[in-house]
């Protein structure tokens, strides 16, 4: 289970499976950023607004927090999981806030470097990411008294954050984009869909244990795939450009 509380301790083997799934999420988060963050940072050539570093630390911190919460349940420490998990609401709120701030920073950088239209279009990626995470997390909290639903919503919430580390290698080795050029919005589709491959072991585990796939995955996976795709045509509309201008104004910057 990812966060907050569980009313019961999972049957043997089921809790440990979720622990390993969270380990896979952490590995994805770390390895995906090697070419565009860890290597440049180690070489002393990575330059960015401090909000970018804070955003990265908070997002990675969430995957670690989720692993800790899952480990507590797997080891039968439900009371501690519950007590620690109350911090998850504050953590998730901060995560969404810094995700939006990072999106705003990216928009400002894009405008300042002459890529205003591309930056406004790409803003839909972090905005949709934060909205997706917030919805899944809220559904997880709303299902505290239904542990099997709760753990799956929280698992999907964590996986929904992994499109960024998947996208980075794609933007280096498959469709190279050299900053300050803006990545294309369509990269969100393969990045998200590849990250959602992590849902397949969860579905197979359900099938093996219960003989059926839980409704959270049956509905959640197609919904996530649709959202990842639909942002591409939306980003090209005048309405989205107007929204981006309004979002930029919230940051104290006139529309560019």
Secondary structure, DSSP 8 states (H G I E B T S, - for coil): --SS--SS---TTHHHHHHHHHHHHHHHHHHHTIIIIIHHHHHT-----HHHHHHHHHHHHHHHHHHHHHHHHHTT-HHHHHHHHTHHHHHHHHHHHHHHHHHHHHHHHHHHTT-HHHHHHHHHHHHHHHHHHHHHHHHHHHTTT-HHHHHHHHHHHHHTTTHHHHHHHIIIIIS---TTS---TTHHHHHHHHHTHHHHHHHHHHHHHHSS--HHHHHHHHHHHHHHHHHHHHHTSHHHHHHHHHHHHHTT----
